[in-house]
Amino acid sequence: MLILMKPDATPADIDGVCGRVRELGFTPHLIPGQTRVAIGVTGNQGAIDPSLFAHFPAIAEAVPVSRPWKLVSRDVKPDHTIIPLPGPRATCAIGGGTFVVMAGPCAVEGREQLMTAARAVCDAGARVLRGGAFKPRTSPYSFQGLKEDGLKLLAEAREATGLPFITEVVDTRDVDLVAEHADILQVGARNMQNFALLEAVGSVRKPVMLKRGLSATIQEWLMAAEYIMAKGNYQVMLCERGIRTFETMTRNTLDLGSIPLVKRLTHLPVIIDPSHGTGDYRSVPALARAAVAVGADGLMVEVHPDPARALSDGPQSLTPANFAKLMESISAIAKVLQMKI
């Protein structure tokens, strides 16, 4: 259910409605709007009788929400969710009309590698540094990341460049550690339906980027985001990174066609990852340009100073020079669409 408060509702009015929701055994979620506050109600197994709230004069309307994802839905929040970028150089927000580019190496391998990449993407115009400290890999024998040492190096790179950084958290036991260092937490494709992890990142108050699972439907993806928001963390963004299909000549199939649909269904920002979506650095620039054109809110790109020697995902990583060219091309498209980068 969605409870729409009248524009002149006072904080006391809102608290009274939230208290009634809790008395009924449900959970209220405050959703500020441009002109009034809405209260999303979760925890119910069936429809809630609107007459239970009839005695609150500050309520304008109580509306049933039929979609299985409630807090994620535009039925609950018609306005776009805007997530301010943290960090010393943060001058924009994700979802606020600026196309935000996140870039950096797939994995943090060492200080020199990370600092070189961080300075390069910063100089080219990226807004967020990406880098993996914990790396879930298909093979247990592949490089698994520098873990806490990697987080400290990312923090050092943030200090040097002013870029906030995003990094993946792969285990519930590491959520507090990663949240202590990182500006944005990433839940990777392999963990999209790790519900314990989703609830754990939902309990922290840091922005979370949720990647679409390898074989996930759109509904499963949105329901995974609902797990995070149901725990009270509303700073969620989605990331389309390609899905597994029958095609074998590409690493994944980047589902660009899903973006306009997802943008209609949900108020959450949508980021596109063409690096994992293709697995081939030669295809990344074209799909990055398409990401701008199709209406995404941002881009996540892998950049490595020496892709041939990368310990993770070298074939899909751009060199700093190629990344600078990519930024020039997407900036031209963004200008036509009246978006800032």
C-alpha positions as CSV (number, residue, x, y, z in Angstrom):
1,M,0.0,0.0,0.0
2,L,1.0,3.6,-0.6
3,I,-0.3,6.3,1.7
4,L,-0.3,9.7,0.2
5,M,-0.2,12.5,2.7
6,K,-1.7,15.9,2.1
7,P,0.7,18.7,1.1
8,D,0.1,20.5,4.5
9,A,0.7,17.3,6.6
10,T,2.8,18.1,9.6
11,P,5.7,15.9,11.0
12,A,3.3,14.9,13.8
13,D,0.7,13.8,11.3
14,I,3.3,11.7,9.5
15,D,4.5,10.2,12.7
16,G,1.0,9.3,13.7
17,V,0.4,7.4,10.5
18,C,3.7,5.6,10.7
19,G,2.8,4.6,14.3
20,R,-0.5,3.2,13.1
21,V,1.3,1.2,10.4
22,R,3.6,-0.3,13.0
23,E,0.6,-1.1,15.3
24,L,-0.8,-3.2,12.5
25,G,2.5,-5.2,12.3
26,F,3.7,-3.6,9.0
27,T,6.8,-1.4,8.2
28,P,6.4,2.2,7.1
29,H,8.9,3.8,4.6
30,L,8.9,7.6,4.2
31,I,9.2,8.7,0.6
32,P,9.6,12.5,0.2
33,G,8.2,14.0,-3.0
34,Q,8.3,17.3,-4.6
35,T,5.1,18.6,-3.0
36,R,4.1,16.0,-0.4
37,V,5.3,13.0,1.6
38,A,4.2,9.4,0.8
39,I,4.5,6.4,3.1
40,G,5.1,3.0,1.5
41,V,3.8,0.1,3.6
42,T,5.6,-3.3,3.4
43,G,5.3,-6.5,5.4
44,N,1.8,-7.4,4.5
45,Q,0.9,-10.7,2.8
46,G,-2.3,-9.5,1.2
47,A,-4.2,-6.3,0.5
48,I,-4.6,-3.8,3.3
49,D,-8.0,-2.3,3.9
50,P,-7.7,1.5,3.3
51,S,-10.5,2.1,5.9
52,L,-7.9,1.3,8.6
53,F,-6.5,4.8,8.0
54,A,-9.8,6.6,7.4
55,H,-9.6,8.5,10.7
56,F,-6.3,10.3,9.8
57,P,-7.4,13.7,8.3
58,A,-3.9,14.4,6.9
59,I,-4.1,11.4,4.6
60,A,-5.1,12.4,1.0
61,E,-5.4,8.8,-0.3
62,A,-4.4,5.2,0.5
63,V,-3.6,3.4,-2.7
64,P,-3.1,-0.4,-3.1
65,V,0.2,-1.3,-4.9
66,S,-0.2,-4.4,-7.0
67,R,3.4,-4.9,-8.2
68,P,5.5,-7.4,-6.2
69,W,8.2,-4.8,-6.0
70,K,6.7,-1.9,-4.1
71,L,9.4,0.5,-2.9
72,V,11.2,0.1,-6.2
73,S,8.1,0.9,-8.2
74,R,7.2,4.2,-9.8
75,D,3.7,3.6,-8.5
76,V,5.1,4.3,-5.1
77,K,7.6,7.1,-6.1
78,P,6.9,8.8,-9.5
79,D,10.0,11.1,-9.1
80,H,13.5,9.9,-10.0
81,T,15.7,8.8,-7.1
82,I,18.7,11.1,-7.0
83,I,21.8,9.8,-5.1
84,P,24.3,12.5,-4.2
85,L,27.9,11.5,-4.9
86,P,30.1,11.5,-1.8
87,G,33.7,12.6,-1.7
88,P,35.7,15.8,-1.8
89,R,35.1,16.5,-5.5
90,A,31.5,15.4,-5.6
91,T,29.7,18.1,-7.6
92,C,26.8,16.1,-9.1
93,A,24.5,13.2,-8.3
94,I,23.6,9.9,-9.9
95,G,20.1,10.1,-11.4
96,G,20.0,13.9,-11.4
97,G,20.4,14.5,-15.1
98,T,24.1,14.1,-15.2
99,F,25.6,11.0,-16.9
100,V,28.1,9.7,-14.4
101,V,31.0,7.7,-15.5
102,M,32.7,5.2,-13.1
103,A,36.0,3.9,-14.3
104,G,39.1,2.0,-13.1
105,P,40.7,-1.4,-13.0
106,C,38.6,-4.6,-12.5
107,A,40.9,-5.5,-9.6
108,V,43.3,-3.6,-7.4
109,E,46.7,-5.2,-8.1
110,G,49.1,-2.8,-6.4
111,R,49.7,0.9,-5.6
112,E,51.4,1.9,-8.9
113,Q,48.8,0.1,-11.1
114,L,45.9,1.7,-9.2
115,M,47.3,5.2,-8.9
116,T,48.2,5.3,-12.6
117,A,44.6,4.2,-13.5
118,A,43.0,6.5,-11.0
119,R,44.8,9.6,-12.3
120,A,44.1,8.7,-15.9
121,V,40.4,8.3,-15.4
122,C,40.2,11.4,-13.3
123,D,42.0,13.5,-15.9
124,A,39.6,12.1,-18.6
125,G,36.5,13.2,-16.7
126,A,35.3,10.1,-14.7
127,R,33.3,11.0,-11.6
128,V,33.9,7.8,-9.7
129,L,36.8,5.4,-9.4
130,R,36.0,1.7,-9.6
131,G,38.3,-1.1,-8.4
132,G,37.8,-4.5,-6.9
133,A,39.4,-5.3,-3.6
134,F,37.4,-8.6,-3.1
135,K,37.1,-10.5,-6.4
136,P,34.7,-13.5,-6.7
137,R,36.1,-15.5,-9.6
138,T,34.8,-18.5,-11.5
139,S,37.9,-20.4,-10.7
140,P,39.1,-20.7,-7.0
141,Y,42.7,-20.6,-8.4
142,S,42.3,-17.1,-10.0
143,F,43.4,-13.9,-8.4
144,Q,40.9,-13.2,-5.6
145,G,41.9,-9.6,-4.8
146,L,44.0,-7.8,-2.2
147,K,41.0,-7.6,0.2
148,E,41.5,-5.1,3.1
149,D,44.9,-4.0,1.6
150,G,43.0,-3.2,-1.6
151,L,40.5,-1.1,0.3
152,K,43.3,0.9,1.8
153,L,44.9,1.5,-1.6
154,L,41.5,2.7,-3.0
155,A,41.2,5.1,-0.1
156,E,44.7,6.4,-0.9
157,A,43.7,6.9,-4.5
158,R,40.6,8.8,-3.4
159,E,42.7,11.1,-1.3
160,A,45.1,11.6,-4.3
161,T,42.4,12.3,-6.9
162,G,39.4,13.4,-5.0
163,L,37.3,10.7,-6.7
164,P,34.9,8.7,-4.5
165,F,35.2,5.0,-5.1
166,I,32.9,2.0,-5.7
167,T,34.0,-1.5,-4.8
168,E,32.3,-4.9,-4.5
169,V,31.3,-6.6,-1.3
170,V,30.9,-10.4,-1.6
171,D,30.3,-11.6,1.9
172,T,28.0,-10.5,4.8
173,R,31.0,-10.7,7.1
174,D,32.8,-8.0,5.1
175,V,29.9,-5.5,4.8
176,D,31.0,-3.3,7.7
177,L,34.6,-3.4,6.6
178,V,33.8,-2.4,3.0
179,A,31.3,0.3,4.2
180,E,34.0,1.8,6.5
181,H,36.2,2.5,3.5
182,A,34.1,2.7,0.3
183,D,31.8,5.5,-0.9
184,I,29.5,3.1,-2.9
185,L,29.0,-0.6,-2.3
186,Q,28.6,-2.9,-5.3
187,V,26.7,-6.2,-5.2
188,G,27.9,-8.2,-8.1
189,A,26.0,-10.3,-10.6
190,R,26.8,-13.6,-8.8
191,N,25.4,-12.3,-5.6
192,M,22.2,-10.6,-7.0
193,Q,20.1,-13.2,-5.2
194,N,22.3,-13.6,-2.1
195,F,19.4,-12.4,0.1
196,A,21.5,-12.3,3.3
197,L,24.0,-10.0,1.6
198,L,21.2,-7.9,0.1
199,E,19.7,-7.4,3.6
200,A,23.1,-6.7,5.1
201,V,23.9,-3.8,2.6
202,G,20.3,-2.7,3.1
203,S,21.1,-2.1,6.8
204,V,24.0,0.3,6.1
205,R,23.5,3.9,4.9
206,K,25.8,3.9,2.0
207,P,24.8,4.0,-1.7
208,V,24.5,0.5,-3.2
209,M,24.8,-0.5,-6.9
210,L,23.1,-3.8,-7.7
211,K,24.2,-5.6,-10.8
212,R,21.8,-7.8,-12.7
213,G,22.4,-11.5,-12.3
214,L,23.8,-13.6,-15.2
215,S,20.5,-15.2,-16.0
216,A,18.1,-12.9,-14.0
217,T,14.8,-11.7,-15.3
218,I,13.9,-8.0,-14.9
219,Q,11.4,-8.9,-12.2
220,E,14.0,-10.9,-10.3
221,W,16.4,-8.0,-10.6
222,L,13.9,-5.5,-9.2
223,M,12.8,-7.9,-6.4
224,A,16.5,-8.1,-5.4
225,A,16.6,-4.3,-5.2
226,E,13.4,-4.5,-3.1
227,Y,15.3,-6.6,-0.5
228,I,17.8,-3.8,0.0
229,M,15.2,-1.0,0.2
230,A,13.0,-3.0,2.5
231,K,15.8,-2.8,5.1
232,G,15.7,1.0,4.9
233,N,18.5,1.8,2.5
234,Y,16.9,3.8,-0.3
235,Q,20.2,4.8,-2.0
236,V,20.0,2.0,-4.6
237,M,21.1,2.1,-8.3
238,L,20.8,-0.7,-10.8
239,C,23.5,-1.9,-13.2
240,E,22.8,-3.8,-16.4
241,R,26.0,-5.8,-17.2
242,G,24.9,-8.3,-19.7
243,I,23.0,-11.6,-19.3
244,R,23.8,-15.2,-20.4
245,T,22.0,-16.2,-23.6
246,F,22.4,-18.8,-26.3
247,E,25.0,-16.6,-28.1
248,T,28.6,-17.9,-27.7
249,M,30.6,-15.3,-29.7
250,T,30.1,-12.6,-27.0
251,R,30.9,-13.0,-23.4
252,N,27.4,-11.8,-22.4
253,T,24.5,-10.2,-24.2
254,L,24.2,-6.6,-23.0
255,D,20.4,-6.0,-22.7
256,L,20.2,-2.4,-23.8
257,G,16.5,-3.0,-24.8
258,S,15.7,-3.5,-21.1
259,I,16.8,0.0,-20.1
260,P,13.7,2.1,-21.3
261,L,11.4,-0.5,-19.7
262,V,13.3,-0.5,-16.4
263,K,13.3,3.3,-16.4
264,R,9.5,3.2,-16.8
265,L,9.0,0.6,-14.0
266,T,11.4,2.0,-11.4
267,H,12.5,5.4,-10.1
268,L,16.0,4.0,-9.4
269,P,19.0,5.2,-11.5
270,V,20.3,2.7,-14.1
271,I,24.0,2.2,-14.9
272,I,25.4,0.2,-17.8
273,D,28.5,-1.9,-17.7
274,P,29.7,-2.5,-21.3
275,S,33.0,-4.1,-20.2
276,H,31.3,-7.2,-18.8
277,G,28.5,-6.8,-21.3
278,T,30.8,-7.6,-24.1
279,G,34.1,-9.0,-22.7
280,D,35.9,-7.3,-25.5
281,Y,37.5,-3.8,-25.2
282,R,36.9,-3.2,-29.0
283,S,33.1,-3.3,-28.5
284,V,33.1,-1.2,-25.3
285,P,33.1,2.3,-26.9
286,A,30.2,1.6,-29.3
287,L,28.0,0.2,-26.4
288,A,29.1,3.1,-24.1
289,R,27.8,5.5,-26.7
290,A,24.6,3.5,-26.9
291,A,24.2,3.7,-23.1
292,V,24.0,7.4,-23.3
293,A,21.5,7.3,-26.2
294,V,19.2,4.7,-24.6
295,G,18.7,6.8,-21.5
296,A,21.0,5.3,-18.9
297,D,22.1,7.4,-15.9
298,G,25.8,6.3,-16.1
299,L,28.5,4.0,-17.2
300,M,30.9,1.6,-15.5
301,V,34.0,0.9,-17.6
302,E,37.2,-1.1,-16.8
303,V,40.4,0.8,-17.4
304,H,43.9,-0.7,-16.9
305,P,47.3,0.9,-17.6
306,D,48.5,-2.4,-19.1
307,P,45.6,-4.7,-20.0
308,A,47.9,-7.4,-21.4
309,R,49.3,-7.9,-17.9
310,A,46.0,-7.5,-15.9
311,L,45.3,-10.1,-13.3
312,S,41.6,-9.9,-14.0
313,D,39.5,-9.1,-17.2
314,G,42.4,-7.8,-19.3
315,P,40.7,-8.5,-22.6
316,Q,37.8,-6.2,-21.8
317,S,39.8,-3.4,-20.2
318,L,40.5,-0.1,-22.0
319,T,43.9,1.6,-21.9
320,P,43.9,5.2,-20.5
321,A,44.3,6.5,-24.0
322,N,41.3,4.6,-25.3
323,F,39.2,5.7,-22.3
324,A,40.0,9.3,-23.0
325,K,38.7,8.9,-26.6
326,L,35.6,7.2,-25.2
327,M,34.9,10.1,-22.9
328,E,35.2,12.5,-25.9
329,S,32.7,10.5,-27.9
330,I,30.1,10.1,-25.2
331,S,30.4,13.7,-24.2
332,A,29.3,14.7,-27.7
333,I,26.2,12.5,-27.5
334,A,25.4,13.7,-24.1
335,K,25.5,17.3,-25.3
336,V,23.0,16.5,-28.0
337,L,20.7,15.0,-25.4
338,Q,21.2,17.9,-23.0
339,M,22.9,15.8,-20.4
340,K,26.0,16.8,-18.4
341,I,29.0,14.5,-17.9
